[in-house]
Amino acid sequence: MRNYIKDLRKQHQLSQENLADLVNVSRQTIISIEKGRYNPSLPLAIRIAQSFGTHVENVFEIEEGD
């Protein structure tokens, strides 16, 4: 799964720590998601999308073969 968290964070001028605080996870979790090493649960994906004021589909994209 591909994600656009890093791009959205920069657009919203949020650090990894800021985003982590907003969605109630550790900074390491945000790092792992951004690098594609961890796919978030659906509730977490929704909280991340809501923190950017957008839909989950605008943050996460399923790649072919996933």
N, C-alpha and C positions, 0 to 999 in steps of 0.2 A: 504494500500500500504506500502510495506517495502522499506527502503532506506539504502544505504551504505555510506551516506555522512560523518558520523563520521570517519569511517575507511579510506575513501579516503582523508579526511582532514589530518589525522595523517600521511598517506603515503606521502602526499605532504607538510607536515610540515606547515599547515595553521591553524590559530586560527579561531574560529567562526567569530570574528570581521574581520579578513583578507578576509575570504570567502564572508562575507556580503558586504564588500567594493567592491570586484571583481564583484559581481552580482547585485550591487546597491539596496540592501535591508537592513533592520535593523538586528542587531545581534539577536534580539528576533525572527525574522522570521526564521533564520537559526536554532535556538534552537527548535522552534515549529515544523519545518519540521523534524529535527533529531529525535525528540521524537514521531513522528507520529501523532501529534495533528493537523497538517495542511498539506494538499496536495498542492503543488505548482501549479501554472498555467503552461501550456505547455511552454510558452516563458521563464518563470523562470527556469523550469526544464532543458530546453535546455541550458540556460546560465550557470547553475550549472555544467552540464555535460561538457560543453566546457571549463569551468575553470579548470577541471581536465584532459582535453585532451582526453575525451572518449565519448561514446554514452550514450544517456538517459537510454537505457536498462541496462547499466552497473552500473547505479546509483540508479534506481528505479525498483521495481519489484512488479507486481500486485499479491496479495495473493489470494488464493481461497476464494470465498465469497465476494470479493470486487466488 
